[in-house]
Amino acid sequence: METPDPETAATEPAAAAAAEPAVPAGSTARRRRRLIVVIALVAAVTAGGGMWAATLIRSPEQAAADTKAPPASVLTAPVVQRVLSNTTVLRGVFTAGQSFPVQPGAVSASAGGPGGSPPIVTALKVDGGASVDSGQVLAEVSGRPVIALPGATPAYRDMAPGESGGDIGQLQDVLRGMGHYSGGDEKGYFGAATKTAVTKLYQKLGYPVPTTGDQTATAVRTAQQAVDQAKQAVQDLESQPARGSEPTAAAGKPGAPATGTAAAGAPAGGAAALGRARADLTAKQQELARAQAKDGPQLPAAEVVFLPALPARVGSVGAKVGDKVTAPVLTLTAGGLNLTGHLLPGDAPLVKPGMAVTVLSETTGVQLPAKVGSVGALVTPGSPAAGGGASAPAAAPGAGTDPYVPLVVTPDAPWDPALEGQDVRITVVAASTQGEVLAVPSSAISSGVDGRTSVSVAGADGTRRTVEVTAGVAADGFVEVKAAAGAELKPGEQVVVGR
């Protein structure tokens, strides 16, 4: 009997199994295997769902532990010694130095008419934006000129003959500068020489010279008549023969010397009458001189505008030819343009007079070089100290009610008058402290309820100490600090800036 080979014996069962016919699809074995797979899948899903549910279900203690904040950590930064600098940008508005409304209120008498008529605009000699020089006629009102002249004192009265005052002294200086006056009157007195100078001014402009009018002319005529009468009285007394005297034979002959007159031997009563007549004549002559001194050419307040600086500029024209003068005919601006910006109070200590400034007109795109002229005191809008008069700084658009420090900008060359009213950007390029200062990040500064400021210094061993400081200039994220008396703060020490 032949012994089988072990390898052959091992492969025979597998071959026999492969040779067996396939199990039918609907057989019991196939269904059993499918059931086993389904059960395994259900078990796996159930196990996974249980694990997911376990992650959602937490005890209150676990929930509190999960939401607890992590341990606080302290952020620090070193104290430094450095120059604090900043490019400071602010807004500013160009405003006219001073406005002068021109509204003639009367029509003066002259050789061309009696005056006194309602003021009506008969000519406009300048347009809005035009430049105005000394001696220029701005407009005509009822045929009379309105003249621009240099002077700090406004025309507040008619400058008439016989009057005195500083305004008349100013007029004499102006007329001298124009070549019309070379002296002759006491300074500030409107005398005969000043009358002549005013006459020359109007003759050059081509207008009849204004006069003091009928009242003074009548006074002169009346005084002249009184003088004439007083002269006649003296002559009559001087020509009367002496009372009680006997004329000689020769007295009646032609060429014979007069005898018996009051001057040559009148009785005491006749001499007294003659003396009174002569005294009366002298008084009447003095009255005539006073009347003549107050009569003649004058400079009416309605016909002149004194401006503190020339040339000036016509800001606006508010009337047209034919209008009755019930409002300013035009408005002048003089003294040049002013540019004032609003500095943030924290930036003010950085800015010093003389620092370079760039002014940008965003309307035209033009950049203008300038300098810081002055840095004012803190202004709080709405407070009594802020004021509200004509001298108050112009408010920059958007300034609102926040405190500010006014900064006056001085140009390297005169401002263009066309800039008036423009809102511009002002950049102070080199705003900085004078030398190095002790500084900390701004976030390191703390303020107490008592208004004191301090920093918290963190030691290497984790300890901390509070150092009271005085805060100074702020720039570039840092604040200048000075330790209070008895406190110490050194460069390199770490200060707490956050947690």
C-alpha positions in Angstrom: 0.0 0.0 0.0 1.5 3.3 -1.0 2.0 6.0 1.6 0.6 9.5 0.5 2.9 12.5 0.2 2.4 15.0 3.1 2.2 18.1 0.8 -0.3 16.4 -1.5 -2.4 15.4 1.6 -2.4 19.0 2.8 -3.8 20.4 -0.5 -6.4 17.9 -1.1 -9.0 19.2 1.3 -8.7 22.7 -0.2 -9.0 21.3 -3.7 -12.0 19.3 -2.7 -13.6 22.3 -1.1 -13.0 24.3 -4.2 -14.6 21.6 -6.3 -17.8 21.7 -4.3 -20.7 23.4 -6.0 -21.6 27.1 -4.9 -24.2 27.6 -2.2 -27.4 29.0 -3.7 -28.2 32.8 -3.1 -31.3 32.1 -1.0 -29.7 29.5 1.1 -29.7 29.6 5.0 -25.9 30.0 5.2 -26.0 33.2 3.1 -28.7 34.7 5.3 -26.9 33.8 8.4 -23.7 35.6 7.3 -25.7 38.8 6.4 -27.3 38.8 9.8 -24.0 38.5 11.5 -22.7 41.6 9.5 -25.7 43.7 10.4 -25.4 42.8 14.1 -21.7 43.9 14.0 -22.6 47.2 12.4 -25.3 48.0 14.9 -23.0 47.2 17.7 -20.3 49.5 16.3 -22.8 52.4 15.9 -24.2 51.9 19.4 -20.7 52.0 20.9 -19.8 55.2 19.0 -23.0 56.9 20.0 -22.4 56.0 23.6 -19.0 57.5 23.4 -20.3 60.8 21.8 -23.1 61.0 24.4 -20.5 60.6 27.1 -18.7 63.7 25.9 -21.9 65.8 26.1 -23.0 64.7 29.5 -20.9 66.6 32.2 -21.4 67.1 35.8 -21.7 70.7 37.2 -18.3 70.5 38.7 -16.8 69.5 35.4 -18.6 72.3 33.6 -17.3 74.9 36.1 -13.8 73.5 35.8 -13.9 73.7 32.0 -15.1 77.4 32.0 -12.7 78.7 34.7 -10.3 81.5 33.4 -6.7 80.5 33.0 -4.2 81.9 35.5 -3.5 85.6 34.9 -0.3 86.6 33.2 1.3 90.0 33.5 2.6 91.9 30.5 5.5 94.3 31.1 7.6 96.8 29.1 10.8 98.6 30.0 11.2 102.2 31.2 13.2 104.0 28.5 15.2 107.2 28.1 14.5 108.7 24.7 13.4 111.8 22.7 9.7 111.9 22.2 8.8 113.1 18.7 5.7 113.2 16.7 4.4 114.5 13.4 1.5 116.6 14.6 -1.4 117.1 12.2 -4.3 119.5 12.8 -6.9 121.5 11.0 -7.0 125.3 10.6 -9.1 128.0 8.8 -7.8 131.1 7.0 -9.6 134.2 8.2 -9.3 137.8 7.3 -7.4 140.0 9.8 -10.3 142.3 10.3 -13.5 143.1 8.5 -14.7 146.7 7.7 -18.3 147.2 6.5 -18.8 150.3 4.4 -22.2 151.9 4.9 -22.3 155.6 4.3 -25.0 157.2 6.4 -25.3 160.7 5.0 -24.6 162.8 2.0 -22.3 165.8 2.7 -22.7 169.3 1.4 -20.2 170.5 -1.2 -19.8 173.1 -3.9 -21.8 170.7 -6.1 -24.8 170.5 -3.9 -26.3 171.1 -0.4 -26.2 167.4 0.6 -28.7 165.9 3.0 -30.5 163.7 0.4 -31.1 160.0 1.0 -27.9 158.0 0.3 -28.3 156.0 -2.9 -25.6 154.0 -4.6 -24.7 155.8 -7.8 -21.5 153.9 -8.7 -19.4 150.9 -7.6 -15.7 151.3 -8.3 -14.4 147.9 -7.1 -15.4 144.2 -7.4 -15.3 141.4 -4.9 -11.8 140.1 -4.3 -10.1 143.3 -5.7 -7.2 144.9 -4.0 -7.6 148.3 -2.5 -4.8 150.9 -2.1 -4.5 154.3 -0.3 -6.6 157.1 -1.9 -8.7 154.7 -4.0 -12.4 155.5 -4.4 -14.5 152.4 -3.5 -18.0 153.6 -4.5 -20.1 156.7 -5.0 -23.1 157.4 -2.9 -25.4 160.1 -4.2 -22.5 161.3 -6.3 -20.1 161.6 -3.4 -17.0 159.4 -3.1 -16.1 156.9 -0.5 -12.3 156.9 -0.1 -9.9 154.3 1.4 -7.1 155.8 3.5 -4.6 154.1 5.8 -5.1 154.6 9.6 -5.6 152.7 12.7 -8.3 155.1 14.1 -11.7 154.7 12.4 -13.6 157.7 11.1 -16.0 158.2 13.9 -17.0 161.9 13.2 -16.8 164.5 10.5 -13.3 166.0 10.7 -14.2 169.7 10.4 -12.2 172.9 10.6 -11.6 174.2 14.1 -11.7 170.7 15.6 -8.8 168.9 17.3 -8.0 165.3 18.1 -5.8 162.3 17.3 -8.0 161.3 14.3 -7.2 164.7 12.8 -3.5 164.2 13.5 -3.8 160.8 11.7 -5.4 162.6 8.7 -2.6 165.1 8.6 0.0 162.3 8.5 -1.9 160.6 5.7 -2.2 163.8 3.6 1.5 164.5 4.2 2.3 161.0 2.9 0.2 161.7 -0.2 2.0 165.0 -0.8 -1.0 167.2 0.0 0.1 168.6 3.3 3.4 170.2 4.3 2.6 171.4 7.8 1.4 174.8 9.0 -1.2 173.7 11.6 -0.6 172.5 15.1 -0.5 168.6 15.1 -4.1 167.4 15.5 -5.7 170.8 14.8 -7.8 171.2 11.7 -6.6 174.6 10.6 -6.2 176.6 7.4 -3.3 174.4 6.1 -5.3 171.2 6.7 -8.3 172.7 4.8 -6.0 173.3 1.9 -4.7 169.7 2.0 -8.2 168.3 2.0 -9.1 170.5 -0.9 -6.1 169.1 -2.9 -7.1 165.5 -2.1 -10.6 166.0 -3.6 -9.3 168.0 -6.5 -7.0 165.1 -7.4 -9.9 162.6 -7.2 -12.0 164.9 -9.3 -14.8 165.6 -6.8 -16.1 168.9 -5.3 -14.6 169.4 -1.9 -17.1 168.7 0.9 -17.8 171.7 3.1 -19.3 172.3 6.6 -22.5 173.6 5.0 -24.9 176.5 5.3 -24.8 176.7 9.0 -21.2 177.7 9.3 -21.4 179.8 6.1 -24.3 181.7 7.6 -22.3 182.2 10.8 -19.4 183.7 8.8 -21.8 186.1 6.9 -23.4 187.2 10.2 -20.1 187.8 11.8 -18.8 189.7 8.8 -21.8 192.0 8.9 -21.2 192.6 12.6 -17.6 193.5 11.9 -18.6 195.9 9.1 -21.1 197.6 11.3 -18.5 198.0 14.1 -16.1 199.5 11.7 -18.6 202.0 10.5 -19.4 203.0 14.1 -15.7 203.6 14.8 -15.4 205.6 11.6 -18.4 207.7 12.4 -17.1 208.5 15.9 -13.7 209.4 14.5 -15.2 211.8 11.9 -17.3 213.7 14.4 -16.1 217.3 15.4 -15.2 217.9 19.0 -18.2 219.2 21.0 -17.9 223.0 22.0 -15.0 223.8 19.8 -14.9 226.7 17.4 -13.6 225.8 14.0 -10.9 228.2 12.8 -11.0 230.1 9.6 -8.4 227.9 8.1 -10.3 224.8 9.2 -12.8 225.2 6.4 -10.2 225.6 3.7 -9.3 222.6 1.6 -6.2 220.9 2.8 -6.3 222.5 6.3 -5.7 220.2 9.2 -8.8 219.0 10.9 -9.4 220.4 14.3 -12.0 219.7 16.9 -12.2 215.9 16.2 -12.7 213.4 18.9 -9.2 212.1 18.3 -7.7 215.5 18.7 -9.4 216.9 21.7 -12.9 215.5 22.1 -14.5 215.8 25.5 -14.1 212.8 27.8 -17.6 211.5 26.9 -16.7 211.3 23.2 -13.4 209.6 23.8 -15.1 207.0 25.9 -17.7 206.3 23.2 -14.9 205.9 20.6 -13.0 203.5 22.9 -16.1 201.4 23.4 -16.7 201.3 19.6 -13.1 200.2 19.0 -13.3 197.4 21.6 -16.6 196.2 20.1 -14.9 196.1 16.7 -12.1 194.0 18.1 -14.6 191.6 19.6 -16.5 191.4 16.4 -13.3 190.6 14.4 -12.5 187.8 16.8 -15.9 186.3 16.4 -15.5 186.5 12.6 -12.1 184.7 12.9 -13.7 181.9 15.0 -16.6 181.6 12.5 -14.2 181.5 9.6 -12.1 178.8 11.3 -15.1 176.5 11.6 -16.2 177.0 8.0 -14.9 175.5 4.8 -13.5 172.2 3.6 -14.0 169.1 5.8 -13.6 165.4 5.6 -17.0 163.7 6.4 -17.0 160.3 8.1 -19.4 159.1 5.4 -16.7 159.7 2.7 -13.7 157.9 4.2 -12.7 154.4 5.4 -9.5 154.2 7.5 -7.9 150.8 7.3 -5.1 149.6 9.6 -3.1 148.0 6.7 -3.1 148.5 3.0 -3.5 147.1 0.5 -6.8 145.7 1.7 -9.2 143.3 -0.1 -12.8 143.6 -1.1 -14.4 140.7 0.7 -17.9 141.2 -0.7 -20.1 143.7 -2.5 -23.6 143.8 -1.1 -25.3 146.5 -3.2 -25.9 147.4 -6.8 -26.2 150.8 -8.5 -29.6 152.3 -7.6 -30.0 150.7 -4.2 -30.8 152.8 -1.2 -28.1 152.4 1.4 -29.8 150.4 4.2 -26.9 147.9 4.7 -23.2 147.7 4.0 -22.5 148.6 0.4 -19.3 146.5 0.5 -17.0 144.8 3.1 -13.3 145.2 3.2 -10.8 142.9 4.9 -7.4 144.3 6.0 -4.4 143.2 8.0 -3.7 140.1 5.8 -4.9 136.6 6.4 -4.6 134.7 9.7 -4.3 131.0 10.0 -5.1 129.5 13.4 -5.2 125.7 14.1 -6.6 123.7 17.0 -3.9 121.6 18.7 -4.9 118.6 20.9 -3.9 119.5 24.5 -1.7 116.4 24.6 0.3 117.6 21.6 0.7 121.2 22.7 3.9 120.6 24.8 5.6 119.2 21.7 5.1 122.2 19.6 7.4 125.3 19.9 7.4 128.6 18.1 9.7 128.5 15.0 9.1 124.9 14.2 8.6 124.1 10.5 5.0 123.8 9.3 3.5 122.6 6.0 0.1 123.9 5.1 -1.9 121.9 2.5 -4.8 123.5 0.7 -6.8 120.4 -0.2 -9.0 122.5 -2.4 -6.2 123.5 -4.8 -3.6 120.9 -3.8 -1.0 123.6 -3.1 1.5 123.1 -0.2 2.8 126.2 1.5 5.8 126.5 3.8 5.3 128.2 7.1 6.4 128.3 10.8 4.7 128.0 14.2 4.1 131.6 15.2 2.8 131.1 18.7 1.1 128.4 20.9 -1.7 129.8 23.0 -3.3 128.7 26.3 -5.8 125.9 26.7 -9.3 126.9 25.4 -12.5 125.1 26.5 -15.3 126.1 24.2 -18.4 127.4 26.0 -16.5 128.3 29.2 -16.4 132.0 30.3 -12.6 132.0 29.8 -13.1 131.0 26.2 -14.8 134.3 25.4 -16.7 135.0 22.3 -15.6 138.4 21.1 -14.0 139.4 17.8 -10.6 138.5 19.1 -11.5 134.9 19.9 -9.6 132.3 17.7 -11.6 131.1 14.7 -13.1 127.7 15.2 -11.8 125.0 12.9 -14.6 122.9 11.2 -15.4 119.9 13.3 -13.7 121.3 16.4 -16.9 121.0 18.4 -16.8 121.6 22.1 -13.5 119.7 22.8 -10.8 121.6 24.5 -7.9 122.8 22.3 -4.8 124.9 22.2 -4.8 127.6 19.5 -1.7 127.5 17.2 -1.0 130.6 15.1 0.9 129.8 11.8 3.2 132.4 10.3 3.8 132.2 6.5 7.2 132.3 4.9 5.6 134.7 2.3 2.3 136.6 2.5 -0.7 134.4 2.2 -2.7 134.5 -1.1 -5.9 136.4 -0.4 -7.8 133.7 -2.3 -7.2 131.4 0.6 -9.6 133.3 2.8 -12.2 131.0 4.4 -10.4 127.7 3.3 -10.2 124.8 5.8 -6.6 123.5 5.5 -4.4 120.7 6.9 -1.5 121.9 9.1 1.4 119.5 9.7 4.1 120.3 12.3 6.9 118.2 11.0 9.4 118.1 13.9 7.4 118.3 17.1 9.6 116.8 19.8 10.9 117.2 23.3 14.0 119.1 24.1 16.4 116.2 24.6 15.8 112.7 26.1 13.2 112.2 28.7 12.1 109.2 30.9 9.2 107.6 29.2 6.9 104.6 29.5 4.2 103.1 27.2 1.0 105.0 27.5 -0.8 101.9 28.6 1.4 101.8 31.8 -0.1 105.0 33.2 -2.9 104.5 35.7 -5.1 107.3 37.2 -6.6 107.0 40.7 -9.9 108.5 41.9 -7.9 111.2 43.6 -6.5 112.3 40.2 -3.0 111.1 40.8 -1.1 109.1 38.2 1.2 106.2 38.8 2.9 103.2 37.2 3.3 99.6 38.6 6.9 98.4 38.6 7.3 94.6 38.4 10.3 93.1 40.1 12.3 90.2 38.9 11.0 88.1 41.9 7.4 88.7 41.0 6.8 91.5 43.5 5.3 94.8 42.4 5.5 98.4 43.7 3.5 101.5 42.8 5.4 104.6 41.8 3.5 107.9 41.7 4.5 109.9 38.6 3.7 113.1 36.8 2.8 112.6 33.2 4.2 115.0 30.6 4.5 114.9 26.8 2.8 112.1 25.0 4.0 111.0 21.5 4.5 107.9 19.5 2.7 105.7 22.0 4.9 106.8 24.9 4.4 109.3 27.8 7.0 111.3 29.5 7.0 110.6 33.3 8.7 112.1 36.3 8.7 110.2 39.6 7.2 112.1 42.5 9.3 113.4 45.3 10.7 110.5 47.3 9.9 107.9 44.6 12.4 106.3 42.2 12.0 105.1 38.7 14.9 104.1 36.5 15.5 103.2 32.8 15.3 99.5 32.3 12.8 98.7 35.0 9.8 96.8 33.9 6.4 98.4 34.2 3.0 96.6 33.9 1.3 97.5 30.7 -1.5 94.8 30.7 -2.7 91.4 31.9 
